[in-house]
Amino acid sequence: MRILLVEDDPALAEELVRALRAESFAVDHAANGEDGAHLGDTELYDAAVLDLGLPKMDGISVLHGWRGAGRSLPVLILTARDGWSEKVAGFKAGADDYVTKPFRVDEVVMRLRALVRRAAGHASAKIDCGRLVYDAQIGNFELDGLPLRLTAFEWRVLSVLVLRKESVVERPELLERVYEYDADVDSNSLEVIVGRLRRKIGAEMIETIRGRGYRLTCGVP
Amino acid sequence: MIGRLSLHARLLIVAALTGLAALAFAFFAIGHVLEGFVLRALDDKLDTQAAVLARAVEPDGRLDPTRVVELPDFETPGWGWRVRSAAGEWSGGSGVAGHQTPPMQGRGLRGGKGRGRDGRALYVRRLDIETATGPAEIVTAAPRRIIDSPLRAAMMPMLVSLGLLALGLAVATLIQLRYGLRPVRTLRDAVARVRKGDAQVLPVDQPIELRPLAEEVNALIAQNEAGLQHARRHVANLAHGLKTPLATLSLKLARDGSSAEARALVGELDQRIAHHLRRARAGAVASGQRARTNVREVVADLVDAVSRVHAGRQIEFEVSVDSDLVLAVDRQDLDEMLGNLFDNAARHARRCVRITAAVEEAMVRLVVDDDGAGMGEKDVVLAMTPGARLDESGVGYGFGLGIVRELAELYGGALWLLRSKLGGLSAQILLPR
């Protein structure tokens, strides 16, 4: 899962990027509204964390821009103002949720996971796929009722696949959702990650669709 | 006292005083002219008689009765004459008992008041002539009523006409005041509308004398509004400036595995900042103009926002608020109060939150019911404390009811937490229309 963080305060941004990466998210950071708007327009993200008070272009304008252009990525607003007027303005501009400063990382993470899950069309916090269960609230996978230990990259790939279970996720899209903007991507690295995942959850669960991408199959006994 | 006298009263007093002075002047002037007319005819008779008497006075000062001829009027009771010199005193007609006519200065006759033998008031003319034995005084008199009764007869209708004229002037003055002062009253109403929030500025199509005033007031309103906006922006910037490093600190503390005490300090800092920001905002509200906020719009926006916040839970909002219901409450403050109430209701509701509004005289009672578990009395007291959180494990939200009460009271309203018919809490807030 790949997140866009638009936050101008360097110290807060650094802490947030560190915390989100610790939760296995791929994170791109923009330090002003213009850069954030541009990244959101051109890159593929599962969700955006958007500060409202930004230099060059404020958060509400960034959001208006995305929604005006038909970008539907879930947006979590970070705001210093905890008034309902600001929240209403944020929601009217197209935000999906908000968090008031100061916040706890687990709060941001939990809300992000919920946003991504709902955007993928899952009403329940637990997503079953055969022997595999994804708890979208805490972000954990279980296999046959036992916790599954995953690296950050494995988690990113599997979380994208499980949210789109039984559907083909195109390879370029999967790459975009797994790697950060400035990551040095080895052409074979995705196959390596998928291979490791297959060993952990069973090779038959992740199908390779030749020339297109991968599909998580739940009907495997 | 004059400083507090109304324009209306000032103009009325001036109009009344000048009107009365003019009427009094007219009364006396017309009276004087009328008296002149009446006296001229009488003077002719009295003076002729005096001239006849003067010719009858001998050089030695005695009156020769054979030369005295009386005009026909002098046979009428009340008419009379008297000649007095060193040689003696003679009188005719009804005679003259006394008079207060000063001696002649030079030639001519003088008129004055006198008294007959029967004590009746007389109008007298006095003629002084020189004789060998000294001055002789000739006085002719007619009853005073000869002048008074025609004068009175003429003065009565005049008084009535003057009275009618005064009445007419008074009515004209009142009309003039009403018409003349109407723009002032209109301006006053316009100011009231601005204060009530029905209008943003004063209309400038005023009479030329009032236009600069309206323009100045408009400039003042604009300045006030700009100041309010500036204060709000400043408060918002302050919030952003303080809370961003606070968020960083909070994350750093969490990452470093700091003590719960240290993290609690961050929470306390946050609450203090929030409290003072609210106070600053409340101050800005108190100095601002009265607002007009449509309740239904605010409720619709907030229901949408709160639904998204609680998107994971299928809470149904039943809204029953008239579309034209307007509150004299600032939009941001209404957002804050209702937002907190809706959020609280949605958090505790099982399935349903009901929002109703009812007009109670000058106030509106907004009721937010939920079908949750409700609150105990102890929790109600705690919830009403500003900054207190009932649900300490909750993620990042202040409970907010203390804030709601603080704001409601600022507007002269109130907040009650009662048991709802739906089973949960019934938060009832009273706000001015």
Interface residues (C-beta under 8 A of the other chain):
Chain A: D9 A11 L12 E15 L16 R18 A19 G53 L78 A80 R81 D82 G83 W84 S85 K87 V88 F91 K92 A95 D96 D97 Y98 V99 T100 K101 P102 F103 R104 V105 E107 M110 A114 R118 A125
Chain B: A236 N237 A239 H240 G241 L242 K243 T244 P245 L246 A247 T248 L249 S250 L251 K252 A254 R255 V266 D270 A274 D301 L302 D304 A305 R308 V309 A311 G312 R331 Q332 D335 E336 L338 G339 N340 D343 V395 G396 Y397 G398
